[in-house]
Amino acid sequence: MDPVGIDPVGIDRAFIGTMAPNRKSRRIVKSLVDLSHDLGIEVVAEGIESSFEAEILVDLDAGYGHGFHYSPALDADAFIARYG
């Protein structure tokens, strides 16, 4: 848990996946990241599926992220086999 008592803010795939064609989605993501940082709350971007989305989120300093761009969903045995 965060020092201010709030768990990390998760940014849903619905916003992440529409950042490229939709400036409003990108602005919402940027606003959520900025507000979270101002409050000292970590951010997790969910459902990152392309390098383009990952690059935007890095530029926005979104913090953490997960999605098929990095790895498909894996059970414990597959995770150990893939990542050691």
Backbone as ProteinMPNN parsed JSONL, in Angstrom:
{"seq_chain_A": "MDPVGIDPVGIDRAFIGTMAPNRKSRRIVKSLVDLSHDLGIEVVAEGIESSFEAEILVDLDAGYGHGFHYSPALDADAFIARYG", "coords_chain_A": {"N_chain_A": [[0.84, -1.178, 0.0], [0.407, 2.274, -0.599], [2.108, 5.187, 0.814], [0.181, 7.19, 1.34], [-2.013, 5.728, 1.807], [-3.384, 4.642, -0.306], [-3.888, 2.215, -2.753], [-1.996, 1.275, -5.737], [-2.885, 3.101, -8.697], [-4.763, 1.822, -11.279], [-4.703, 1.913, -14.753], [-7.024, 1.355, -17.091], [-7.236, -0.959, -19.843], [-9.054, -0.07, -21.729], [-8.559, 2.648, -22.022], [-5.809, 2.676, -22.558], [-5.593, 1.223, -24.954], [-6.784, 2.9, -26.792], [-5.269, 5.138, -27.113], [-3.706, 5.841, -29.339], [-5.441, 6.455, -31.648], [-7.101, 8.311, -30.445], [-7.101, 11.327, -29.084], [-8.307, 12.268, -26.771], [-8.39, 10.047, -25.073], [-5.644, 9.683, -24.658], [-5.107, 12.053, -23.312], [-6.644, 11.697, -20.998], [-5.267, 9.529, -19.858], [-2.757, 10.75, -19.423], [-3.541, 12.739, -17.592], [-4.433, 11.158, -15.426], [-2.022, 9.891, -14.748], [-0.43, 12.137, -14.065], [-1.934, 13.255, -11.897], [-1.853, 11.098, -10.095], [0.931, 10.951, -9.61], [1.303, 13.473, -8.431], [-0.012, 13.025, -6.038], [1.53, 11.101, -4.927], [1.095, 8.441, -5.594], [1.464, 5.223, -6.98], [1.37, 4.108, -10.431], [-0.216, 1.788, -12.565], [-0.284, 0.638, -15.733], [-2.582, -1.085, -17.644], [-2.891, -3.862, -19.833], [-1.114, -3.439, -22.03], [-0.354, -3.635, -25.352], [1.238, -3.078, -27.534], [4.334, -1.804, -28.927], [4.166, 0.881, -29.456], [2.175, 1.813, -27.668], [3.525, 1.231, -25.292], [5.747, 2.951, -25.511], [4.519, 5.504, -25.431], [3.501, 5.428, -22.813], [5.869, 5.244, -21.349], [6.951, 7.736, -22.01], [5.069, 9.301, -20.71], [5.715, 8.728, -18.153], [4.509, 6.614, -16.74], [5.068, 4.595, -14.936], [4.504, 1.527, -13.965], [3.587, -1.382, -15.893], [1.65, -3.825, -17.691], [0.993, -6.511, -19.973], [0.257, -8.091, -23.161], [2.258, -7.172, -24.822], [4.582, -7.44, -23.409], [4.475, -10.049, -22.337], [2.607, -13.075, -22.716], [-0.197, -14.171, -20.704], [0.771, -16.276, -18.055], [0.965, -19.423, -16.366], [2.284, -20.484, -13.164], [4.312, -22.493, -13.546], [4.961, -22.183, -16.277], [5.87, -19.568, -16.21], [8.203, -19.775, -14.624], [9.675, -21.5, -16.263], [10.031, -19.843, -18.48], [11.177, -17.436, -17.515], [12.891, -18.161, -15.523]], "CA_chain_A": [[0.0, 0.0, 0.0], [1.101, 3.537, -0.729], [2.162, 5.945, 2.071], [-1.036, 7.955, 1.598], [-3.082, 4.787, 2.089], [-4.11, 4.279, -1.526], [-3.205, 1.251, -3.616], [-1.68, 1.846, -7.054], [-3.971, 3.406, -9.628], [-4.695, 1.037, -12.506], [-5.31, 2.543, -15.922], [-7.643, 0.264, -17.829], [-6.942, -1.19, -21.259], [-9.97, 0.729, -22.549], [-7.88, 3.912, -22.307], [-4.488, 2.389, -23.138], [-5.751, 0.752, -26.332], [-7.304, 3.926, -27.699], [-4.426, 6.338, -27.061], [-3.2, 6.211, -30.663], [-6.391, 7.176, -32.497], [-8.0, 9.173, -29.695], [-6.359, 12.269, -28.232], [-8.964, 12.377, -25.467], [-7.909, 8.935, -24.237], [-4.263, 9.981, -24.272], [-5.166, 13.129, -22.319], [-7.131, 11.095, -19.757], [-4.156, 8.757, -19.291], [-1.777, 11.714, -18.921], [-4.106, 13.372, -16.394], [-4.394, 10.164, -14.342], [-0.62, 9.727, -14.342], [-0.002, 13.361, -13.385], [-2.615, 13.344, -10.603], [-1.298, 10.049, -9.23], [2.271, 11.376, -9.195], [1.155, 14.595, -7.492], [-0.472, 12.485, -4.757], [2.47, 10.091, -4.455], [0.5, 7.12, -5.816], [2.018, 4.522, -8.136], [0.46, 3.882, -11.547], [-0.045, 0.552, -13.325], [-1.022, 0.64, -17.002], [-3.027, -2.457, -17.873], [-3.236, -4.261, -21.193], [-0.225, -2.861, -23.049], [-0.255, -4.636, -26.4], [2.123, -2.684, -28.644], [5.483, -0.969, -28.564], [3.697, 2.259, -29.508], [1.534, 2.094, -26.38], [4.577, 1.208, -24.261], [6.546, 4.176, -25.65], [3.722, 6.626, -24.913], [3.432, 5.306, -21.357], [7.194, 5.615, -20.833], [7.033, 9.192, -22.142], [4.199, 9.889, -19.68], [6.247, 8.295, -16.858], [3.392, 5.897, -16.122], [5.504, 3.717, -13.856], [4.468, 0.096, -14.227], [2.599, -1.812, -16.868], [1.659, -5.238, -18.065], [0.178, -6.816, -21.132], [0.814, -9.026, -24.133], [3.488, -6.622, -25.403], [5.686, -7.959, -22.616], [4.367, -11.495, -22.171], [1.248, -13.576, -22.543], [-0.489, -14.651, -19.35], [1.46, -17.541, -17.812], [0.814, -20.024, -15.042], [3.548, -20.456, -12.419], [5.327, -23.344, -14.177], [5.387, -21.547, -17.529], [6.646, -18.385, -15.84], [9.531, -20.236, -14.201], [10.368, -22.022, -17.454], [10.378, -18.742, -19.389], [11.967, -16.365, -16.892], [13.842, -18.742, -14.598]], "C_chain_A": [[0.885, 1.24, 0.0], [1.118, 4.299, 0.598], [0.902, 6.756, 2.371], [-2.234, 7.048, 1.799], [-3.896, 4.369, 0.882], [-3.264, 3.303, -2.329], [-2.885, 1.897, -4.96], [-2.93, 2.063, -7.907], [-3.754, 2.575, -10.883], [-5.396, 1.772, -13.633], [-5.754, 1.434, -16.857], [-7.235, 0.237, -19.303], [-7.849, -0.359, -22.166], [-9.365, 2.085, -22.903], [-6.548, 3.682, -23.013], [-4.63, 2.065, -24.615], [-6.259, 1.789, -27.302], [-6.455, 5.195, -27.698], [-3.972, 6.79, -28.445], [-4.236, 6.994, -31.47], [-7.196, 8.248, -31.767], [-7.214, 10.061, -28.736], [-6.99, 12.415, -26.85], [-8.515, 11.26, -24.54], [-6.491, 9.196, -23.765], [-4.245, 11.062, -23.192], [-5.661, 12.608, -20.968], [-6.015, 10.324, -19.074], [-3.122, 9.701, -18.692], [-2.274, 12.371, -17.632], [-4.084, 12.424, -15.202], [-2.976, 9.957, -13.824], [-0.16, 10.947, -13.55], [-0.63, 13.493, -11.998], [-2.055, 12.323, -9.623], [0.082, 10.442, -8.724], [2.188, 12.51, -8.182], [0.753, 14.12, -6.1], [0.451, 11.411, -4.195], [1.959, 8.672, -4.607], [1.122, 6.5, -7.064], [0.929, 4.269, -9.175], [0.816, 2.555, -12.211], [-0.923, 0.658, -14.569], [-1.328, -0.806, -17.369], [-3.308, -2.701, -19.351], [-2.402, -3.619, -22.278], [0.028, -3.926, -24.108], [0.669, -4.264, -27.544], [3.282, -1.847, -28.129], [5.088, 0.504, -28.573], [3.057, 2.667, -28.187], [2.581, 2.16, -25.271], [5.4, 2.487, -24.309], [5.802, 5.39, -25.116], [3.714, 6.601, -23.387], [4.772, 5.609, -20.704], [7.346, 7.131, -20.892], [6.191, 9.905, -21.079], [4.66, 9.551, -18.27], [5.18, 7.549, -16.048], [3.82, 4.925, -15.034], [5.549, 2.27, -14.271], [3.423, -0.223, -15.29], [2.707, -3.296, -17.127], [0.767, -5.427, -19.281], [0.923, -7.723, -22.096], [2.049, -8.486, -24.843], [4.713, -7.197, -24.694], [5.665, -9.477, -22.517], [2.902, -11.898, -22.17], [1.035, -13.982, -21.082], [0.113, -16.046, -19.185], [1.084, -18.095, -16.444], [2.206, -20.088, -14.406], [4.644, -21.284, -13.096], [5.85, -22.73, -15.471], [6.224, -20.307, -17.261], [8.066, -18.77, -15.462], [10.328, -20.745, -15.389], [10.833, -20.893, -18.363], [11.367, -17.759, -18.78], [12.937, -16.856, -15.813], [13.587, -18.465, -13.187]], "O_chain_A": [[1.987, 1.229, 0.548], [0.236, 4.089, 1.431], [0.586, 6.987, 3.538], [-3.356, 7.532, 1.947], [-4.979, 3.804, 1.027], [-2.077, 3.534, -2.557], [-3.435, 2.947, -5.29], [-3.894, 1.301, -7.837], [-2.679, 2.619, -11.482], [-6.54, 2.203, -13.49], [-4.931, 0.663, -17.352], [-6.935, 1.265, -19.91], [-7.441, 0.014, -23.265], [-9.635, 2.615, -23.981], [-6.2, 4.401, -23.95], [-3.871, 2.574, -25.439], [-6.179, 1.592, -28.515], [-6.88, 6.222, -28.228], [-3.863, 7.989, -28.7], [-3.939, 8.095, -31.933], [-7.908, 9.02, -32.41], [-6.724, 9.6, -27.706], [-6.288, 12.657, -25.868], [-8.284, 11.492, -23.354], [-6.168, 8.959, -22.601], [-3.448, 10.988, -22.257], [-5.165, 13.021, -19.92], [-5.826, 10.438, -17.863], [-2.658, 9.479, -17.574], [-1.505, 12.538, -16.685], [-3.754, 12.834, -14.089], [-2.752, 9.86, -12.617], [0.435, 10.805, -12.481], [0.065, 13.806, -11.031], [-1.811, 12.64, -8.459], [0.375, 10.284, -7.539], [2.914, 12.514, -7.188], [1.126, 14.732, -5.099], [0.196, 10.869, -3.12], [2.341, 7.789, -3.839], [1.287, 7.172, -8.083], [-0.26, 4.222, -8.858], [1.99, 2.235, -12.398], [-2.146, 0.754, -14.473], [-0.432, -1.65, -17.4], [-3.888, -1.855, -20.033], [-2.924, -3.284, -23.342], [0.56, -4.994, -23.806], [0.866, -5.073, -28.451], [3.221, -1.263, -27.047], [5.615, 1.292, -27.787], [3.355, 3.733, -27.649], [2.529, 3.04, -24.412], [5.72, 3.054, -23.264], [6.39, 6.219, -24.421], [3.9, 7.635, -22.745], [4.808, 6.177, -19.612], [7.818, 7.745, -19.935], [6.558, 10.981, -20.607], [4.075, 10.023, -17.295], [4.974, 7.805, -14.861], [2.97, 4.471, -14.268], [6.53, 1.825, -14.867], [2.506, 0.558, -15.546], [3.716, -3.933, -16.825], [-0.099, -4.602, -19.572], [2.08, -8.076, -21.867], [2.816, -9.263, -25.412], [5.754, -7.413, -25.315], [6.71, -10.122, -22.603], [2.05, -11.155, -21.683], [1.996, -14.116, -20.324], [-0.02, -16.894, -20.068], [0.907, -17.344, -15.484], [3.199, -19.773, -15.062], [5.781, -20.827, -13.207], [7.053, -22.757, -15.729], [7.174, -20.022, -17.991], [9.025, -18.156, -15.931], [11.518, -20.456, -15.513], [11.91, -20.976, -18.954], [12.29, -17.302, -19.454], [13.706, -16.073, -15.257], [14.34, -18.916, -12.324]]}, "name": "protein", "num_of_chains": 1, "seq": "MDPVGIDPVGIDRAFIGTMAPNRKSRRIVKSLVDLSHDLGIEVVAEGIESSFEAEILVDLDAGYGHGFHYSPALDADAFIARYG"}
